[in-house]
Amino acid sequence: MVANRTARPARMAIALAGLLLVLQLPAGGRAAPGAYASDAEALLALKASFDNGDEVLTTWQAGTDACAWQGISCNTQRAVIIV
């Protein structure tokens, strides 16, 4: 049981690293009033993978600007750059 608990943070770190790589891909030069929809969708998928995502990431809500979410920073083109 202890090994499973120590493996969970490692899996989450790997998933987060993969997400960060995806978020660094070019966004195709499109402008948006909020964060890119694909960024928000990826972050919401990450949130859904957590056991307590709704409790911890309360500001991460569909239909809202991901750049305003807790723990998220965007560049001037409104692409997520820091999670």
C-alpha positions as CSV (number, residue, x, y, z in Angstrom):
1,M,0.0,0.0,0.0
2,V,2.8,2.4,0.8
3,A,4.5,1.8,-2.6
4,N,1.2,2.8,-4.3
5,R,1.1,6.1,-2.4
6,T,4.6,7.0,-3.4
7,A,4.0,6.1,-7.0
8,R,1.0,8.4,-7.3
9,P,3.0,11.7,-7.0
10,A,5.5,10.3,-9.6
11,R,2.7,9.5,-12.0
12,M,1.2,13.0,-11.5
13,A,4.5,14.6,-12.1
14,I,5.0,12.7,-15.3
15,A,1.4,13.6,-16.4
16,L,2.1,17.3,-15.6
17,A,5.4,17.3,-17.5
18,G,3.6,15.9,-20.5
19,L,0.9,18.5,-20.3
20,L,3.5,21.2,-20.1
21,L,5.1,20.0,-23.2
22,V,1.8,19.9,-25.1
23,L,1.0,23.4,-23.9
24,Q,4.3,24.7,-25.4
25,L,3.3,23.6,-28.9
26,P,2.6,26.5,-31.3
27,A,-1.0,27.6,-31.1
28,G,-1.4,28.4,-34.8
29,G,-1.3,32.2,-34.4
30,R,-5.0,32.5,-33.4
31,A,-6.0,35.2,-31.0
32,A,-8.6,34.6,-28.3
33,P,-10.1,36.9,-25.6
34,G,-9.2,34.3,-22.9
35,A,-6.9,31.4,-22.8
36,Y,-6.8,29.1,-25.8
37,A,-9.6,26.6,-25.7
38,S,-7.2,23.7,-26.1
39,D,-5.2,24.9,-23.1
40,A,-8.3,25.1,-21.0
41,E,-9.5,21.7,-22.2
42,A,-6.1,20.1,-21.4
43,L,-6.1,21.6,-17.9
44,L,-9.7,20.5,-17.2
45,A,-8.7,17.0,-18.3
46,L,-5.8,17.1,-15.9
47,K,-8.1,18.3,-13.1
48,A,-10.5,15.4,-13.8
49,S,-7.6,12.9,-13.4
50,F,-7.1,14.0,-9.7
51,D,-9.1,12.3,-7.0
52,N,-9.8,15.6,-5.3
53,G,-9.6,18.0,-8.3
54,D,-12.9,19.7,-7.6
55,E,-11.9,20.4,-4.0
56,V,-8.4,21.7,-4.8
57,L,-8.8,23.4,-8.1
58,T,-12.1,25.3,-7.5
59,T,-11.3,28.1,-9.9
60,W,-10.7,25.7,-12.8
61,Q,-14.2,25.8,-14.4
62,A,-15.3,25.3,-18.0
63,G,-16.5,28.4,-19.6
64,T,-14.2,30.7,-17.7
65,D,-10.8,32.2,-18.7
66,A,-8.1,29.7,-17.8
67,C,-5.6,32.6,-17.5
68,A,-7.6,33.7,-14.4
69,W,-7.4,30.3,-12.8
70,Q,-5.4,29.7,-9.6
71,G,-1.9,28.6,-10.3
72,I,-2.1,29.4,-14.1
73,S,-0.1,32.1,-15.9
74,C,-0.5,33.1,-19.5
75,N,1.7,35.0,-21.9
76,T,0.6,38.1,-23.8
77,Q,-0.9,36.0,-26.5
78,R,-3.1,34.3,-23.8
79,A,-1.5,30.9,-24.1
80,V,-0.9,29.1,-20.8
81,I,2.8,29.1,-20.0
82,I,3.0,28.2,-16.3
83,V,1.0,25.6,-14.3
